[in-house]
Amino acid sequence: MENGGRRRWGFQGNEGLDMAASVTIRGVVTKVMSNLNPEDHRPVIPLGHGDPSGFSCFRTTPVAEDAVGDALRSRKFNSYAPTVGILPARRAIADYLSHDLPYELSPDDIFLTVGCSQAIEVIMKVLAHPGANVLLPRPGYAFYEAHAAANHLEFRHFDLIPEKGWEVDLEGIKARADENTVAMVIINPGNPCGNVFTHEHLQKVAETARMLGILVIADEVYGHLVFGSNPFVPMGVFGSITPVITLGSLSKRWIVPGWRLGWLVTNDPNGILHKSGVVESIVSSLNISSHPATFIQGAIPQITEKTTDDFFSNIVSILRETSDICFERIEDIACITCPHKPEGSMFAMVKLNLSLLEDIEDDMNFCMKLSKEESVIVLPGFAVGMRNWIRITFAIDPASLEDGLGRIKAFYKRHSKKQ
């Protein structure tokens, strides 16, 4: 006994949860940043995560800022919100998303969440039942693996094919699915690859899902941020072929990730998700979850209805410029190769050629040394399922991007194998 207490306490941390969260983009970026050299007084170049809101060229529209201010000053949105979100916000998002669909969404199809992250958390929780499995893309977004693992939902990976513009390996999906498979995840526009799927390819994805009897979870948080030859096609277009659950948010298109307003949407004209109890379980999950701030919800109608096309076009124009810079400068750095020029989102997936480097062991080692020597942060590929690759974001101001890629080139020259 010690001070009248017990020798052994009856509580401990959750090792399963620790393991599920062991590889997250935020955690890995934090680890890489911990290796920065405090004596290097150059500005840190953040090419590791997709948050350009700190750069003046990516400032959100004043329409959105005014909408939040108006909602606060109205004093109408100081109360708790309904579990699924306030009706005006859900109606506004239904109208906004319906513009790109062959049918009209109802406010009842819309469930508001604390960013897209909570939407991922909710759908992984809803689909988890004993023996079930879900199919996730590789490379992909590690939040899906983390929440699947935390909910004891088995996950299996299918490949995206770099030589085909990161298309889904549909035969691989068929090979990995079985009678316990409940869903597959599609991220379009792509994170981490910067790809944009064609209408034809998405239809094949939907037909494959229908054949397997599974739903498609469509992560479209980067929706409409496209600047290549392929237009953005929402997966919900194919909701009559197979049920689609779309995940999205204000974060990326409006450049406000800190506002934490996302949505989970049922694209299901045939009502299959209601009949199977999925919709009821979504509501049940939200009943025991946090909800987005009510005043942000109150701002949604003004944000979606009044934001001008000029704002969206300007953001896409900057991303087009920076993606061009990124792709062209990468071609001048022999140890990294980008197999497919980005066409959307904010990222490029780049392959490391370790045989050209003298003292670099793997992707994490590359990123840690780059951080220390050049104050440039990039994401090691293992964090998105691809070892000895790196993910580079080009969603920063052009001058900083040029500086960062120049430092990567200097790093390569310093560590290249001597002939």
C-alpha positions as CSV (number, residue, x, y, z in Angstrom):
1,M,0.0,0.0,0.0
2,E,1.2,3.5,-0.7
3,N,-0.3,6.6,1.0
4,G,-3.3,4.6,1.9
5,G,-4.0,3.9,-1.8
6,R,-3.9,0.8,-3.9
7,R,-0.8,-0.8,-5.4
8,R,-2.6,-1.5,-8.6
9,W,-5.0,0.8,-10.3
10,G,-8.1,-0.7,-12.1
11,F,-7.8,1.4,-15.3
12,Q,-5.5,1.7,-18.3
13,G,-5.3,3.2,-21.7
14,N,-7.0,1.6,-24.7
15,E,-4.2,-0.1,-26.7
16,G,-6.5,-0.9,-29.5
17,L,-7.4,2.7,-30.0
18,D,-3.7,3.7,-29.8
19,M,-2.9,1.2,-32.5
20,A,-5.7,2.3,-34.7
21,A,-4.5,5.9,-34.5
22,S,-0.8,5.1,-34.8
23,V,-0.6,6.2,-38.4
24,T,-2.4,9.4,-39.2
25,I,-1.4,12.2,-41.6
26,R,-1.5,14.7,-38.8
27,G,0.6,12.6,-36.5
28,V,3.2,11.8,-39.2
29,V,3.5,15.5,-40.2
30,T,3.9,16.4,-36.6
31,K,6.7,13.9,-36.3
32,V,8.5,15.2,-39.4
33,M,8.1,18.8,-38.1
34,S,9.7,17.8,-34.8
35,N,13.0,17.4,-36.7
36,L,13.2,21.0,-37.9
37,N,16.4,22.7,-37.2
38,P,15.7,25.7,-34.9
39,E,18.9,27.4,-36.1
40,D,17.6,27.5,-39.7
41,H,15.9,30.9,-39.9
42,R,14.4,30.4,-43.3
43,P,10.6,30.1,-43.4
44,V,9.3,26.6,-43.1
45,I,7.7,25.4,-46.4
46,P,4.6,23.3,-45.6
47,L,4.2,20.8,-48.4
48,G,2.9,18.1,-46.1
49,H,-0.8,18.8,-45.5
50,G,-3.7,20.3,-47.4
51,D,-4.5,23.5,-45.6
52,P,-3.8,26.6,-47.7
53,S,-5.9,28.9,-45.6
54,G,-2.9,30.7,-44.1
55,F,-1.8,32.0,-47.5
56,S,-3.4,35.3,-48.6
57,C,-4.0,34.1,-52.2
58,F,-6.2,31.3,-50.8
59,R,-8.3,33.5,-48.5
60,T,-11.9,32.5,-48.4
61,T,-14.6,34.6,-50.0
62,P,-15.9,37.6,-48.0
63,V,-19.4,36.2,-48.7
64,A,-18.6,33.3,-46.3
65,E,-17.1,35.6,-43.7
66,D,-20.1,37.9,-43.8
67,A,-22.5,35.0,-43.6
68,V,-20.9,33.8,-40.4
69,G,-21.0,37.3,-38.9
70,D,-24.6,37.7,-39.9
71,A,-25.6,34.4,-38.4
72,L,-23.9,35.3,-35.1
73,R,-25.4,38.8,-35.0
74,S,-28.9,37.5,-35.7
75,R,-28.9,35.7,-32.3
76,K,-31.0,33.0,-34.0
77,F,-28.3,30.3,-33.8
78,N,-27.1,30.3,-30.2
79,S,-29.1,27.1,-29.3
80,Y,-28.4,23.4,-29.7
81,A,-29.1,22.2,-33.2
82,P,-31.1,19.1,-34.1
83,T,-29.2,15.9,-34.4
84,V,-29.1,15.9,-38.2
85,G,-28.6,19.6,-38.5
86,I,-30.9,22.6,-38.9
87,L,-33.4,22.4,-41.7
88,P,-32.3,25.6,-43.7
89,A,-28.7,24.4,-43.8
90,R,-29.7,20.9,-44.9
91,R,-32.0,22.3,-47.6
92,A,-29.2,24.6,-48.9
93,I,-26.8,21.8,-49.2
94,A,-29.4,19.6,-50.9
95,D,-29.9,22.4,-53.4
96,Y,-26.2,22.9,-53.9
97,L,-25.4,19.3,-54.5
98,S,-28.5,18.7,-56.7
99,H,-27.1,21.0,-59.4
100,D,-24.8,18.2,-60.5
101,L,-27.3,15.3,-60.2
102,P,-30.0,13.8,-62.5
103,Y,-32.4,13.9,-59.5
104,E,-33.3,16.2,-56.6
105,L,-31.9,15.6,-53.2
106,S,-34.2,16.2,-50.2
107,P,-33.1,17.8,-46.9
108,D,-33.8,14.4,-45.4
109,D,-30.9,13.0,-47.5
110,I,-28.5,15.4,-45.7
111,F,-26.8,14.9,-42.4
112,L,-24.5,17.6,-41.0
113,T,-21.2,16.6,-39.4
114,V,-18.2,18.2,-37.7
115,G,-16.2,18.3,-40.9
116,C,-15.8,15.5,-43.3
117,S,-13.7,13.7,-40.6
118,Q,-16.8,13.0,-38.5
119,A,-18.7,11.9,-41.6
120,I,-16.0,9.2,-42.1
121,E,-16.2,8.3,-38.4
122,V,-20.0,7.9,-38.6
123,I,-20.2,5.8,-41.7
124,M,-17.4,3.5,-40.5
125,K,-19.2,3.0,-37.2
126,V,-22.6,2.4,-39.0
127,L,-21.2,-0.3,-41.2
128,A,-19.2,-2.1,-38.5
129,H,-20.8,-5.4,-37.5
130,P,-19.2,-8.8,-36.6
131,G,-17.4,-10.3,-39.6
132,A,-17.9,-7.3,-42.0
133,N,-15.2,-5.8,-44.1
134,V,-14.8,-2.7,-46.2
135,L,-12.6,-2.1,-49.3
136,L,-10.2,0.9,-49.1
137,P,-8.0,2.5,-51.8
138,R,-4.2,2.3,-51.7
139,P,-2.9,4.9,-51.7
140,G,-5.6,6.5,-49.8
141,Y,-6.6,8.6,-46.7
142,A,-5.5,6.9,-43.4
143,F,-8.5,8.2,-41.5
144,Y,-10.6,5.4,-43.0
145,E,-8.2,2.7,-41.8
146,A,-8.0,4.3,-38.3
147,H,-11.8,4.4,-37.8
148,A,-12.4,1.0,-39.3
149,A,-9.8,-0.4,-36.9
150,A,-11.2,1.5,-34.0
151,N,-14.7,0.0,-34.7
152,H,-13.3,-3.6,-35.3
153,L,-14.3,-3.4,-39.0
154,E,-11.9,-5.3,-41.2
155,F,-10.4,-3.4,-44.1
156,R,-8.9,-4.7,-47.3
157,H,-7.0,-2.6,-49.8
158,F,-7.5,-2.4,-53.5
159,D,-4.9,-0.6,-55.7
160,L,-5.1,2.6,-57.7
161,I,-3.0,2.1,-60.8
162,P,-0.5,5.0,-61.4
163,E,0.1,4.0,-65.0
164,K,-3.6,4.5,-65.7
165,G,-3.9,7.9,-64.1
166,W,-4.6,6.2,-60.7
167,E,-7.7,4.4,-61.9
168,V,-9.3,1.9,-59.6
169,D,-8.2,-1.7,-60.1
170,L,-11.7,-3.1,-60.6
171,E,-10.5,-6.7,-61.0
172,G,-8.6,-6.3,-57.7
173,I,-11.9,-5.2,-56.0
174,K,-13.7,-8.2,-57.3
175,A,-10.8,-10.5,-56.0
176,R,-10.8,-8.9,-52.5
177,A,-14.6,-8.8,-52.0
178,D,-16.6,-11.6,-50.4
179,E,-20.0,-12.2,-48.9
180,N,-19.1,-10.1,-45.9
181,T,-18.0,-7.0,-47.8
182,V,-20.3,-4.0,-47.1
183,A,-18.8,-1.1,-49.0
184,M,-15.9,0.4,-51.0
185,V,-14.4,3.9,-50.7
186,I,-13.7,6.1,-53.6
187,I,-11.9,9.5,-53.2
188,N,-12.6,11.8,-56.1
189,P,-10.9,14.2,-56.8
190,G,-8.1,12.1,-55.4
191,N,-6.2,12.4,-52.2
192,P,-3.3,11.7,-52.3
193,C,-2.9,11.3,-56.0
194,G,-4.5,14.4,-57.5
195,N,-6.4,12.3,-60.0
196,V,-10.0,12.9,-61.3
197,F,-12.0,9.9,-62.4
198,T,-13.9,10.0,-65.7
199,H,-17.7,9.5,-66.0
200,E,-17.0,6.1,-67.7
201,H,-14.8,4.9,-65.0
202,L,-17.1,5.9,-62.2
203,Q,-20.0,4.1,-63.9
204,K,-17.9,0.9,-64.0
205,V,-17.2,1.4,-60.3
206,A,-20.9,1.7,-59.7
207,E,-21.7,-1.4,-61.8
208,T,-19.0,-3.4,-59.9
209,A,-20.5,-2.3,-56.6
210,R,-24.0,-3.4,-57.7
211,M,-22.6,-6.8,-58.9
212,L,-21.1,-7.3,-55.4
213,G,-24.1,-6.0,-53.6
214,I,-22.2,-3.3,-51.7
215,L,-22.6,0.5,-51.4
216,V,-20.1,3.1,-52.5
217,I,-18.7,5.7,-50.0
218,A,-17.8,8.7,-52.2
219,D,-15.3,11.0,-50.5
220,E,-15.8,14.3,-52.5
221,V,-14.3,16.7,-50.0
222,Y,-12.2,18.1,-53.0
223,G,-15.2,18.2,-55.3
224,H,-15.0,20.8,-58.1
225,L,-11.3,21.5,-57.4
226,V,-10.4,20.2,-60.9
227,F,-8.1,21.8,-63.5
228,G,-7.3,19.1,-66.0
229,S,-9.1,17.5,-68.9
230,N,-11.6,15.5,-66.8
231,P,-14.6,17.4,-65.3
232,F,-15.7,16.6,-61.8
233,V,-18.5,14.0,-61.8
234,P,-20.2,13.3,-58.5
235,M,-20.6,9.6,-57.7
236,G,-24.2,10.3,-56.8
237,V,-24.9,10.5,-60.5
238,F,-24.9,6.7,-60.3
239,G,-27.1,6.4,-57.2
240,S,-29.8,4.5,-59.2
241,I,-27.2,1.8,-60.0
242,T,-25.9,1.3,-56.5
243,P,-26.5,3.2,-53.2
244,V,-24.0,6.0,-52.7
245,I,-23.1,7.8,-49.5
246,T,-21.3,11.0,-50.3
247,L,-19.0,12.7,-47.8
248,G,-18.1,16.4,-48.2
249,S,-17.5,19.7,-46.5
250,L,-17.0,23.4,-46.8
251,S,-13.3,22.9,-45.9
252,K,-11.6,22.6,-49.2
253,R,-13.7,24.4,-51.8
254,W,-14.2,27.4,-49.5
255,I,-10.8,27.1,-47.9
256,V,-12.1,27.1,-44.3
257,P,-11.0,23.8,-42.8
258,G,-11.2,25.2,-39.3
259,W,-14.9,25.9,-39.5
260,R,-15.6,22.2,-39.2
261,L,-18.8,21.9,-41.3
262,G,-19.2,18.7,-43.3
263,W,-22.0,16.5,-44.5
264,L,-23.0,12.9,-45.1
265,V,-25.4,12.5,-48.0
266,T,-27.5,9.5,-49.0
267,N,-27.7,9.3,-52.8
268,D,-30.3,6.5,-53.1
269,P,-33.3,7.0,-55.4
270,N,-34.3,3.4,-54.8
271,G,-34.5,3.7,-51.0
272,I,-32.2,0.8,-50.4
273,L,-30.4,2.5,-47.5
274,H,-33.7,3.1,-45.7
275,K,-34.8,-0.5,-46.2
276,S,-31.5,-1.9,-44.9
277,G,-31.6,0.3,-41.7
278,V,-28.4,2.3,-42.7
279,V,-30.2,5.6,-42.5
280,E,-31.6,4.8,-39.1
281,S,-28.1,3.9,-37.9
282,I,-26.7,7.1,-39.2
283,V,-29.2,9.1,-37.1
284,S,-28.4,6.8,-34.1
285,S,-24.7,7.5,-34.4
286,L,-25.3,11.2,-34.7
287,N,-27.5,11.1,-31.6
288,I,-24.5,10.2,-29.5
289,S,-22.0,12.5,-31.3
290,S,-21.0,16.1,-31.3
291,H,-22.6,18.5,-33.8
292,P,-21.2,21.3,-35.9
293,A,-21.6,24.8,-34.3
294,T,-25.1,26.1,-34.8
295,F,-24.0,29.5,-36.1
296,I,-21.9,27.9,-38.8
297,Q,-24.9,25.9,-39.8
298,G,-26.9,29.1,-39.8
299,A,-24.5,30.7,-42.3
300,I,-24.8,27.8,-44.8
301,P,-27.7,29.1,-47.0
302,Q,-26.0,32.5,-47.5
303,I,-22.6,30.8,-48.2
304,T,-23.9,28.3,-50.8
305,E,-26.3,30.7,-52.5
306,K,-24.2,33.9,-52.7
307,T,-20.7,32.7,-53.3
308,T,-19.8,33.8,-56.9
309,D,-18.3,31.7,-59.6
310,D,-15.4,34.2,-59.8
311,F,-14.3,33.1,-56.3
312,F,-14.3,29.4,-57.3
313,S,-12.6,30.1,-60.6
314,N,-9.8,32.0,-58.9
315,I,-9.1,29.2,-56.5
316,V,-9.0,26.7,-59.3
317,S,-6.8,29.0,-61.4
318,I,-4.2,29.2,-58.6
319,L,-4.3,25.5,-58.1
320,R,-3.7,25.0,-61.9
321,E,-0.7,27.3,-61.7
322,T,0.8,25.7,-58.7
323,S,0.2,22.1,-60.0
324,D,2.0,23.1,-63.2
325,I,4.9,24.5,-61.1
326,C,5.0,21.4,-59.0
327,F,5.0,18.9,-61.9
328,E,7.6,20.9,-63.9
329,R,10.0,21.3,-61.0
330,I,9.7,17.7,-60.0
331,E,10.9,16.7,-63.5
332,D,14.2,18.5,-62.7
333,I,14.8,16.5,-59.6
334,A,16.2,13.1,-60.6
335,C,15.4,11.2,-57.4
336,I,11.6,11.8,-57.6
337,T,9.1,11.0,-60.3
338,C,5.5,12.0,-60.7
339,P,3.8,9.3,-62.8
340,H,0.6,11.3,-63.5
341,K,0.3,15.1,-63.6
342,P,-2.3,16.2,-61.0
343,E,-5.7,17.1,-62.4
344,G,-7.5,17.9,-59.2
345,S,-7.4,18.3,-55.4
346,M,-4.2,19.7,-53.9
347,F,-1.7,16.9,-54.1
348,A,0.8,15.0,-56.2
349,M,2.0,11.5,-55.4
350,V,5.7,11.2,-56.2
351,K,7.9,8.1,-56.3
352,L,11.3,8.1,-54.6
353,N,14.3,6.5,-56.4
354,L,16.4,5.5,-53.5
355,S,19.1,4.0,-55.7
356,L,20.2,7.6,-56.6
357,L,20.6,8.6,-53.0
358,E,23.7,8.0,-50.9
359,D,22.4,7.9,-47.3
360,I,18.6,7.7,-47.4
361,E,17.0,4.6,-46.1
362,D,13.3,5.0,-46.9
363,D,10.5,7.6,-47.4
364,M,10.4,8.6,-43.7
365,N,14.1,9.0,-43.5
366,F,14.0,11.2,-46.6
367,C,11.3,13.4,-45.0
368,M,13.0,13.7,-41.7
369,K,16.4,14.7,-43.2
370,L,14.7,17.1,-45.6
371,S,12.9,18.7,-42.6
372,K,16.1,19.1,-40.7
373,E,18.4,20.3,-43.5
374,E,16.0,22.4,-45.7
375,S,13.0,23.3,-43.4
376,V,10.7,21.7,-46.0
377,I,7.8,19.4,-44.8
378,V,6.5,16.7,-47.1
379,L,4.5,13.6,-46.2
380,P,6.2,10.2,-46.4
381,G,4.2,7.8,-48.5
382,F,3.8,5.1,-45.9
383,A,1.2,7.3,-44.2
384,V,-1.1,6.9,-47.3
385,G,-0.2,3.3,-48.0
386,M,2.7,3.6,-50.4
387,R,6.2,3.1,-49.0
388,N,9.1,4.9,-50.7
389,W,6.7,7.5,-52.2
390,I,6.0,11.0,-50.9
391,R,2.9,13.2,-51.1
392,I,3.5,16.8,-52.0
393,T,0.8,19.5,-51.7
394,F,0.9,22.3,-54.1
395,A,-1.8,24.3,-52.4
396,I,0.5,27.1,-51.2
397,D,1.4,30.4,-52.7
398,P,3.5,30.0,-55.9
399,A,6.6,31.8,-54.6
400,S,6.8,29.5,-51.6
401,L,6.2,26.5,-53.7
402,E,9.1,27.5,-56.0
403,D,11.3,28.0,-52.9
404,G,10.4,24.6,-51.4
405,L,10.9,22.6,-54.6
406,G,14.2,24.4,-55.1
407,R,15.3,23.3,-51.6
408,I,14.3,19.7,-52.4
409,K,16.5,19.9,-55.5
410,A,19.4,21.2,-53.4
411,F,18.8,18.4,-50.9
412,Y,18.9,15.8,-53.7
413,K,22.2,17.2,-55.0
414,R,23.7,17.0,-51.6
415,H,22.6,13.4,-51.0
416,S,23.0,12.0,-54.6
417,K,25.3,9.1,-55.1
418,K,28.7,10.2,-56.4
419,Q,29.6,8.8,-59.8
